[in-house]
Amino acid sequence: MSLDFKIYNQFKDFQKKKFYFIVGAGRCGRALFSGLIDTNKNILIMHHPDKLLKEISFIKTLKKKDMCQYILEKNFLKRIKKFDENKKRKFKSIFDNIIESNDLNEKKIYFLLYFCYAKAFDINLEDIEAIFFDAFYSNNFLHVEKFFFKPKFIYLARNPYDLFMSLKNYYFNQYLNSNNSNTVVRNVNFY
């Protein structure tokens, strides 16, 4: 069995995994939740930018040879640390190999991005049972539902009083020197 065939089969299996999306307002304990989930070796936490959801249609219009370069230049997953040049080369190699030999639709391109990131970091996907996308999806339900069949969302909530006090302290300290109380009140009320 060739390496290309093996990688493509892994990509097909990757699309069958259980995917979960985190929903919630800021300062609701997402970092704590992600840290706890990350201790389970059968769960993969992936940073997922909501900007990517809106770009897939455009990426699909690009020539196959230009898709990967565009993705890497846009740096959709910039929150992922240690995504160095070696990992980018590995990502590009896998992406180009799969995209060149297949005519993928938008949904499969979307999955391919995350598959390539996982492979670039040498994650053993056979042991992974569930994948959590670590971002907030409050404004992106329709985009998620476009690419995932019956997606599962996890809503993180915090005691409203504690959330208010946390935001008040955060914004008060941020604008302490500006004397802009309207900005503090507006941002706290927004949440």
Secondary structure as the mmCIF struct_conf table of DSSP 4:
data_model
#
loop_
_struct_conf.conf_type_id
_struct_conf.id
_struct_conf.beg_label_comp_id
_struct_conf.beg_label_asym_id
_struct_conf.beg_label_seq_id
_struct_conf.end_label_comp_id
_struct_conf.end_label_asym_id
_struct_conf.end_label_seq_id
HELX_RH_AL_P HELX_RH_AL_P1 LEU A 3 PHE A 14
TURN_TY1_P TURN_TY1_P1 GLN A 15 LYS A 16
BEND BEND1 LYS A 17 LYS A 17
STRN STRN1 LYS A 18 GLY A 24
TURN_TY1_P TURN_TY1_P2 GLY A 26 ARG A 27
BEND BEND2 CYS A 28 GLY A 29
HELX_RH_AL_P HELX_RH_AL_P2 ARG A 30 ASP A 38
TURN_TY1_P TURN_TY1_P3 THR A 39 THR A 39
TURN_TY1_P TURN_TY1_P4 LYS A 41 ASN A 42
STRN STRN2 ILE A 43 HIS A 47
HELX_RH_AL_P HELX_RH_AL_P3 ASP A 50 THR A 61
BEND BEND3 LEU A 62 LEU A 62
HELX_RH_AL_P HELX_RH_AL_P4 LYS A 64 LYS A 74
TURN_TY1_P TURN_TY1_P5 ASN A 75 ARG A 79
BEND BEND4 ILE A 80 ILE A 80
TURN_TY1_P TURN_TY1_P6 LYS A 81 LYS A 82
HELX_RH_AL_P HELX_RH_AL_P5 GLU A 85 GLU A 100
TURN_TY1_P TURN_TY1_P7 SER A 101 SER A 101
BEND BEND5 ASN A 102 ASN A 102
HELX_RH_AL_P HELX_RH_AL_P6 GLU A 106 ALA A 120
TURN_TY1_P TURN_TY1_P8 PHE A 121 ASP A 122
TURN_TY1_P TURN_TY1_P9 LEU A 125 GLU A 126
BEND BEND6 ASP A 127 ASP A 127
STRN STRN3 ALA A 130 ASP A 134
BEND BEND7 ALA A 135 ALA A 135
TURN_TY1_P TURN_TY1_P10 SER A 138 ASN A 139
HELX_RH_AL_P HELX_RH_AL_P7 PHE A 141 PHE A 147
BEND BEND8 PHE A 148 LYS A 150
STRN STRN4 LYS A 152 LEU A 156
HELX_RH_AL_P HELX_RH_AL_P8 PRO A 160 GLN A 174
TURN_TY1_P TURN_TY1_P11 TYR A 175 ASN A 179
HELX_RH_AL_P HELX_RH_AL_P9 SER A 181 PHE A 190
#
